[in-house]
Amino acid sequence: MTDFKAPIDDILFSLRHVAQAESLAEWDDDIASDILTHFGQFAEGVLAPLNESGDRQGARLENGKVRMPDGFGDAFAQLAGDGWQGLTAPEEHGGMGVSPLVAAGVSEVFSGANHSLQMVCNLVPGAISTLLKFGSPAQCDHWLPKLISGQALSTMCLTEPGAGSDLSAIRTKATRQGDGWHIDGEKIFISGGDQDLSEDILHLVLARSGTAEDGIRGLSLFLCQKQPAAVVSRIEEKMGLHASPTCQMVFTDAQAELIGEEGAGLQAMFTVMNHARLDVALQGVAHAARAAQLSAEYAAERKQGRKPDGAPALLSDHADVQRMLDSQAALAIGARAMCHLTLVEIERQSSAPLLEILTALCKVFGSEAGTQAADHGMQIMGGYGYLSEYGVEQVWRDARICAIYEGANGIHTRALVTRGLRAEGADAFDDLVCRLSGDQTPPALENWRTIRMQLQTLKDPTPYARRYYEMMSNLLQQAVWLRIRAVAQHHPDPAYIERLATHVLTQGEAPA
Ligand SMILES: Cc1cc2nc3c(=O)[nH]c(=O)nc-3n(C[C@H](O)[C@H](O)[C@H](O)COP(=O)(O)OP(=O)(O)OC[C@H]3O[C@@H](n4cnc5c(N)ncnc54)[C@H](O)[C@@H]3O)c2cc1C
């Protein structure tokens, strides 16, 4: 298997020129470049070499405690020691105060090198934002230094056996006792519910402080420290991400503190979830980029068949293989650009309805870009792609969850045909598409406008959610690639970018 190569040049091209991060007052190009280069070296040298061994060994539950695979503890110690856990935290709290755009680049590289470890570490930025937004001064003083230094990692405890996509069904009970609260109930699928990397763990637990009839208004958010009353009862056997412990947790009279207002738990949890959704989109981008790298290197070396002139051919000489290689690269670059543009819109404080549309599009398109590119990779490598040895099989397995967690993709496509059809968001999306396209018109624009109007007249447009998403993501990809083509000269290989742009804009290779 070829060594992981962090796609730093592509990330910087996307941030600087496609998303125009340089237009933001707080953007510091030298810092961005230094941080990404430095993290890329760390990912290539320390994180990526553990990816395959971690997949083989997996996390284990021994005597009620989770053991991470060999080498993960040392890697995390280096990560935390170098300050990466506090990348986006404000400097006054001991963090690096780096722009979320740079952090997005770091996160993508982390996921490409070792998705399992990234998942355990990368709920921390969302937890830090939640504390800064909703925490009391005492809660911030207690937890921020621990999270920033890596003394603590954090989890997000939402899912229950009867409450997956529908969080209004949460039954885990929070009871007020004196000044504090106690939690009783069962949570499942909790990433990093326990691990042996950090001394402490901050569990952000969504629990019912009101009655079942209160629905989501009866849910509050709690901080719950690692303690004997919050135990891991099992870790799940799963298809991929073997090194990431997916934990079933039982809370029995576990001490907890309310964070934010009682009954406003879901709203507070969205601070973590909004960060996590774009992060999941970038996990998909990372898998697409890694699949593209593995496939391109393999296809450039393996001799098979003949060229039209009869000379011996490499796999990459075959038109159909080249088509798939181009699709992989275009998926990675296009999905990354979508995420970076969305992050810039967030920094510009664009309207909430537009951000909701863009986040949904990124989540679905990014997560599916990962599996589609991995699938192309397996086809490109033939039988060897199906073997463990060449790595693309692990990419395929690890990438698949991205379409399921952080809101299954069907929920995001549904949001596009419900709230996303309202004028404020849809008009702002139309404006954004036109802005990105410059003086050109994306071929899919007029049809999207017509269908949007037709859907607005329907009482229940949800059966069309997937098809509407496909139209909308295809349109956004066309606009994004018009922008990418317009700035291609800033990429280290402009001709390659031009070719990919032609591939997308003329062959409609945006994924369905
Ligand atoms: C590896 C892994 C890690 C995870 N990490 C965490 C974690 O750290 N914390 C946590 O709380 N949870 C975590 N989860 C749980 C994950 O978020 C849930 O699996 C997910 O929310 C879906 O819930 P469910 O599995 O119960 O599926 P269901 O809710 O039963 O949904 C099944 C399918 O039905 C469809 N569907 C359901 N509702 C709708 C709807 N309203 N509109 C359209 N389609 C719908 C979707 O296609 C969905 O995929 C993790 C899961 C896994 C496998």
Ligand as a Chemical Component Dictionary entry (heavy atoms), coordinates in Angstrom:
data_LIG
# 
_chem_comp.id                   LIG 
_chem_comp.type                 NON-POLYMER 
_chem_comp.pdbx_formal_charge   0 
_chem_comp.three_letter_code    LIG 
# 
loop_
_chem_comp_atom.comp_id 
_chem_comp_atom.atom_id 
_chem_comp_atom.alt_atom_id 
_chem_comp_atom.type_symbol 
_chem_comp_atom.charge 
_chem_comp_atom.model_Cartn_x 
_chem_comp_atom.model_Cartn_y 
_chem_comp_atom.model_Cartn_z 
_chem_comp_atom.pdbx_ordinal 
LIG C1  C1  C 0 -19.730 4.077  14.174 1  
LIG C2  C2  C 0 -20.842 4.890  14.777 2  
LIG C3  C3  C 0 -20.532 5.960  15.586 3  
LIG C4  C4  C 0 -21.561 6.707  16.181 4  
LIG N1  N1  N 0 -21.240 7.712  17.061 5  
LIG C5  C5  C 0 -22.231 8.292  17.780 6  
LIG C6  C6  C 0 -21.923 9.195  18.866 7  
LIG O1  O1  O 0 -20.745 9.480  19.137 8  
LIG N2  N2  N 0 -22.955 9.715  19.576 9  
LIG C7  C7  C 0 -24.251 9.412  19.308 10 
LIG O2  O2  O 0 -25.138 9.901  20.012 11 
LIG N3  N3  N 0 -24.588 8.563  18.291 12 
LIG C8  C8  C 0 -23.606 8.009  17.532 13 
LIG N4  N4  N 0 -23.922 7.122  16.519 14 
LIG C9  C9  C 0 -25.312 6.858  16.218 15 
LIG C10 C10 C 0 -25.779 7.472  14.904 16 
LIG O3  O3  O 0 -25.825 8.868  15.019 17 
LIG C11 C11 C 0 -27.158 6.846  14.574 18 
LIG O4  O4  O 0 -26.898 5.524  14.135 19 
LIG C12 C12 C 0 -27.919 7.637  13.550 20 
LIG O5  O5  O 0 -28.360 8.830  14.119 21 
LIG C13 C13 C 0 -29.122 6.893  12.994 22 
LIG O6  O6  O 0 -29.928 6.365  14.029 23 
LIG P1  P1  P 0 -30.387 4.830  13.951 24 
LIG O7  O7  O 0 -29.140 4.024  13.765 25 
LIG O8  O8  O 0 -31.224 4.539  15.120 26 
LIG O9  O9  O 0 -31.226 4.704  12.619 27 
LIG P2  P2  P 0 -32.785 5.070  12.429 28 
LIG O10 O10 O 0 -33.118 6.328  13.115 29 
LIG O11 O11 O 0 -33.583 3.855  12.733 30 
LIG O12 O12 O 0 -32.828 5.372  10.867 31 
LIG C14 C14 C 0 -32.579 4.347  9.892  32 
LIG C15 C15 C 0 -32.685 4.972  8.511  33 
LIG O13 O13 O 0 -34.008 5.452  8.301  34 
LIG C16 C16 C 0 -33.992 6.665  7.593  35 
LIG N5  N5  N 0 -34.665 7.711  8.382  36 
LIG C17 C17 C 0 -34.947 7.709  9.716  37 
LIG N6  N6  N 0 -35.599 8.832  10.057 38 
LIG C18 C18 C 0 -35.763 9.558  8.957  39 
LIG C19 C19 C 0 -36.372 10.819 8.661  40 
LIG N7  N7  N 0 -36.928 11.587 9.595  41 
LIG N8  N8  N 0 -36.349 11.263 7.370  42 
LIG C20 C20 C 0 -35.775 10.520 6.404  43 
LIG N9  N9  N 0 -35.179 9.330  6.627  44 
LIG C21 C21 C 0 -35.180 8.844  7.871  45 
LIG C22 C22 C 0 -32.540 6.971  7.260  46 
LIG O14 O14 O 0 -32.231 6.459  5.987  47 
LIG C23 C23 C 0 -31.778 6.184  8.290  48 
LIG O15 O15 O 0 -30.482 5.804  7.840  49 
LIG C24 C24 C 0 -22.904 6.392  15.906 50 
LIG C25 C25 C 0 -23.208 5.312  15.065 51 
LIG C26 C26 C 0 -22.202 4.546  14.530 52 
LIG C27 C27 C 0 -22.563 3.338  13.696 53 
# 
loop_
_chem_comp_bond.comp_id 
_chem_comp_bond.atom_id_1 
_chem_comp_bond.atom_id_2 
_chem_comp_bond.value_order 
_chem_comp_bond.pdbx_ordinal 
LIG C1  C2  SING 1  
LIG C2  C3  SING 2  
LIG C2  C26 DOUB 3  
LIG C3  C4  DOUB 4  
LIG C4  N1  SING 5  
LIG C4  C24 SING 6  
LIG N1  C5  DOUB 7  
LIG C5  C6  SING 8  
LIG C5  C8  SING 9  
LIG C6  O1  DOUB 10 
LIG C6  N2  SING 11 
LIG N2  C7  SING 12 
LIG C7  O2  DOUB 13 
LIG C7  N3  SING 14 
LIG N3  C8  DOUB 15 
LIG C8  N4  SING 16 
LIG N4  C9  SING 17 
LIG N4  C24 SING 18 
LIG C9  C10 SING 19 
LIG C10 O3  SING 20 
LIG C10 C11 SING 21 
LIG C11 O4  SING 22 
LIG C11 C12 SING 23 
LIG C12 O5  SING 24 
LIG C12 C13 SING 25 
LIG C13 O6  SING 26 
LIG O6  P1  SING 27 
LIG P1  O7  DOUB 28 
LIG P1  O8  SING 29 
LIG P1  O9  SING 30 
LIG O9  P2  SING 31 
LIG P2  O10 DOUB 32 
LIG P2  O11 SING 33 
LIG P2  O12 SING 34 
LIG O12 C14 SING 35 
LIG C14 C15 SING 36 
LIG C15 O13 SING 37 
LIG C15 C23 SING 38 
LIG O13 C16 SING 39 
LIG C16 N5  SING 40 
LIG C16 C22 SING 41 
LIG N5  C17 SING 42 
LIG N5  C21 SING 43 
LIG C17 N6  DOUB 44 
LIG N6  C18 SING 45 
LIG C18 C19 SING 46 
LIG C18 C21 DOUB 47 
LIG C19 N7  SING 48 
LIG C19 N8  DOUB 49 
LIG N8  C20 SING 50 
LIG C20 N9  DOUB 51 
LIG N9  C21 SING 52 
LIG C22 O14 SING 53 
LIG C22 C23 SING 54 
LIG C23 O15 SING 55 
LIG C24 C25 DOUB 56 
LIG C25 C26 SING 57 
LIG C26 C27 SING 58 
# 
